[in-house]
Amino acid sequence: MLPVAIVGAGPVGAVAALALAARGVQARLFDAREAAGGKPDRRSIALSWGTRLALERLGVWTRIARPDPITRVSVSERGAFGSIEFTCADLGTPALGFVVDYGDLAQACSRALDEAGIATAWSTPVAAVEPGTGSLSLVLARGDGAPRVAARCVVMADGAEGIEGGPLPAKAGQAYRQVALVGDVGCERFTPGRAFERFAGSGPLALLPRAGHHACVWVLEPDRAQALLDAGPAALSQALERAAGPGFGSMRWLTSPALVPLVLRRAGPSTDPRVVAIGNASQVLHPVAGQGFNLGVRDALSLAAAWPLRLPTSVASDAALLRALAAFTKARRVDRGFTVATTDAIARMTAIDDPLAAAVRGIGLAAIDLLPALRRRALETLVFGAG
Ligand SMILES: Cc1cc2nc3c(=O)[nH]c(=O)nc-3n(C[C@H](O)[C@H](O)[C@H](O)COP(=O)(O)OP(=O)(O)OC[C@H]3O[C@@H](n4cnc5c(N)ncnc54)[C@H](O)[C@@H]3O)c2cc1C
């Protein structure tokens, strides 16, 4: 019987397996994807400095192709006074974070798994997790007689669209009335290392530095996003210029933007104490604060930290394992709760397209900027998490 089975070898599942291996626990991963196949995911995401430190310790960091450092983050409100500028000098770190392609990150994780000798069953979707006595059964959907694998505990790291039912935590949530236009944008004036977040009316616009251009996440109402896409590349670029404000010169989309629906989803407690969820399997966030993956990494590290150093081999003595899983769930309450709540609050506040709301947001930014303790706390929470 496996001590730990991890469903999903995406970046969060991989980080959990690597962190567990560093504590001497051999997990086995199962993933529906082909090992190195599929369409490369060129979507860019921002990793915090805290995430970078973790990936470095686990042997992932040096395998990631071309990470772009973020040394300065400017947060501003379109058409209102009030802004914040964070720099790495505020934190005393060489960078506040890094921008990487999701596909490169996933590939670096799977190479690190191979290097650490962690067994990963690719092209192996898990169809169900069934409770048993003192163990759980993974039902594999491989088309060769639905084989089963027994495990003492199961970590669900199967992302936003993962399996549900049986003892698994049920996911509840709601869709935002917003979508994100995601793609690469070139501009006349580019400053390396500088990331921008601009509250631009009906949603935030994030521009992350990526290899001489910006990776763009522009949040809009669905009808407006569709109308802009229908209007064609030139009109879409002009609308982006207006939202971004002066400072970038002329802008143009380098890739045709993908339209991503946005949801807030949280998994409730599982009905079996041997099952826990991490990463997007536990919570799916609005991208406004760029926290989804960073929070998932903290889930994964916390799970490994809670693991009993000496796990009795007898199934009959599972008290230490069950205590560890309960301790993990308890330890994650504050960071998860705070990150979900603040991300949701920021998403809602920045969605109000109204001059009064814009003025209030501008005053809020100015207030955070003027209060050093609040400013530092906000930055530390973004980079290292809450609690
Ligand atoms: C527009 C946008 C921008 C974002 N920007 C940022 C950012 O800047 N910073 C940040 O930290 N986060 C960001 N995020 C969030 C981040 O992308 C996610 O939090 C992260 O991808 C979650 O990783 P994961 O490993 O939990 O899930 P996934 O990457 O989805 O991995 C899940 C894995 O499980 C596997 N799987 C699924 N079902 C099964 C099954 N039944 N059996 C076996 N395997 C299965 C899948 O094949 C996959 O490999 C952003 C999200 C969006 C939408």
PDBQT file of the ligand as one rigid body, heavy atoms in Angstrom, charges set to zero:
ROOT
HETATM    1  C1  LIG A 401      -5.424  34.470 -15.755  1.00  0.00    +0.000 C 
HETATM    2  C2  LIG A 401      -4.715  33.849 -14.588  1.00  0.00    +0.000 A 
HETATM    3  C3  LIG A 401      -3.533  34.405 -14.102  1.00  0.00    +0.000 A 
HETATM    4  C4  LIG A 401      -2.887  33.854 -12.989  1.00  0.00    +0.000 A 
HETATM    5  N1  LIG A 401      -1.750  34.451 -12.519  1.00  0.00    +0.000 NA
HETATM    6  C5  LIG A 401      -1.157  33.959 -11.427  1.00  0.00    +0.000 A 
HETATM    7  C6  LIG A 401       0.020  34.601 -10.887  1.00  0.00    +0.000 A 
HETATM    8  O1  LIG A 401       0.518  35.591 -11.415  1.00  0.00    +0.000 OA
HETATM    9  N2  LIG A 401       0.580  34.062  -9.768  1.00  0.00    +0.000 N 
HETATM   10  C7  LIG A 401       0.058  32.953  -9.140  1.00  0.00    +0.000 A 
HETATM   11  O2  LIG A 401       0.605  32.535  -8.098  1.00  0.00    +0.000 OA
HETATM   12  N3  LIG A 401      -1.040  32.333  -9.626  1.00  0.00    +0.000 NA
HETATM   13  C8  LIG A 401      -1.654  32.796 -10.743  1.00  0.00    +0.000 A 
HETATM   14  N4  LIG A 401      -2.762  32.160 -11.247  1.00  0.00    +0.000 N 
HETATM   15  C9  LIG A 401      -3.250  30.929 -10.579  1.00  0.00    +0.000 C 
HETATM   16  C10 LIG A 401      -2.434  29.682 -10.953  1.00  0.00    +0.000 C 
HETATM   17  O3  LIG A 401      -2.405  29.541 -12.368  1.00  0.00    +0.000 OA
HETATM   18  C11 LIG A 401      -3.047  28.444 -10.306  1.00  0.00    +0.000 C 
HETATM   19  O4  LIG A 401      -3.272  28.682  -8.945  1.00  0.00    +0.000 OA
HETATM   20  C12 LIG A 401      -2.150  27.226 -10.447  1.00  0.00    +0.000 C 
HETATM   21  O5  LIG A 401      -2.047  26.952 -11.817  1.00  0.00    +0.000 OA
HETATM   22  C13 LIG A 401      -2.699  25.987  -9.714  1.00  0.00    +0.000 C 
HETATM   23  O6  LIG A 401      -1.804  24.903  -9.866  1.00  0.00    +0.000 OA
HETATM   24  P1  LIG A 401      -2.256  23.414  -9.484  1.00  0.00    +0.000 P 
HETATM   25  O7  LIG A 401      -1.033  22.558  -9.587  1.00  0.00    +0.000 OA
HETATM   26  O8  LIG A 401      -3.044  23.436  -8.220  1.00  0.00    +0.000 OA
HETATM   27  O9  LIG A 401      -3.304  23.028 -10.626  1.00  0.00    +0.000 OA
HETATM   28  P2  LIG A 401      -3.031  22.657 -12.165  1.00  0.00    +0.000 P 
HETATM   29  O10 LIG A 401      -1.874  23.365 -12.721  1.00  0.00    +0.000 OA
HETATM   30  O11 LIG A 401      -4.359  22.820 -12.830  1.00  0.00    +0.000 OA
HETATM   31  O12 LIG A 401      -2.635  21.115 -12.116  1.00  0.00    +0.000 OA
HETATM   32  C14 LIG A 401      -3.601  20.108 -11.889  1.00  0.00    +0.000 C 
HETATM   33  C15 LIG A 401      -3.044  18.801 -12.419  1.00  0.00    +0.000 C 
HETATM   34  O13 LIG A 401      -3.975  17.755 -12.085  1.00  0.00    +0.000 OA
HETATM   35  C16 LIG A 401      -4.145  16.917 -13.212  1.00  0.00    +0.000 C 
HETATM   36  N5  LIG A 401      -5.470  16.280 -13.120  1.00  0.00    +0.000 N 
HETATM   37  C17 LIG A 401      -6.684  16.878 -13.208  1.00  0.00    +0.000 A 
HETATM   38  N6  LIG A 401      -7.661  15.972 -13.043  1.00  0.00    +0.000 NA
HETATM   39  C18 LIG A 401      -7.046  14.773 -12.842  1.00  0.00    +0.000 A 
HETATM   40  C19 LIG A 401      -7.511  13.439 -12.632  1.00  0.00    +0.000 A 
HETATM   41  N7  LIG A 401      -8.810  13.153 -12.569  1.00  0.00    +0.000 N 
HETATM   42  N8  LIG A 401      -6.594  12.461 -12.470  1.00  0.00    +0.000 NA
HETATM   43  C20 LIG A 401      -5.278  12.721 -12.522  1.00  0.00    +0.000 A 
HETATM   44  N9  LIG A 401      -4.779  13.962 -12.742  1.00  0.00    +0.000 NA
HETATM   45  C21 LIG A 401      -5.650  14.959 -12.893  1.00  0.00    +0.000 A 
HETATM   46  C22 LIG A 401      -4.001  17.837 -14.426  1.00  0.00    +0.000 C 
HETATM   47  O14 LIG A 401      -3.623  17.106 -15.590  1.00  0.00    +0.000 OA
HETATM   48  C23 LIG A 401      -2.898  18.787 -13.948  1.00  0.00    +0.000 C 
HETATM   49  O15 LIG A 401      -1.601  18.337 -14.293  1.00  0.00    +0.000 OA
HETATM   50  C24 LIG A 401      -3.431  32.691 -12.357  1.00  0.00    +0.000 A 
HETATM   51  C25 LIG A 401      -4.597  32.109 -12.849  1.00  0.00    +0.000 A 
HETATM   52  C26 LIG A 401      -5.246  32.683 -13.938  1.00  0.00    +0.000 A 
HETATM   53  C27 LIG A 401      -6.524  32.051 -14.449  1.00  0.00    +0.000 C 
ENDROOT
TORSDOF 0
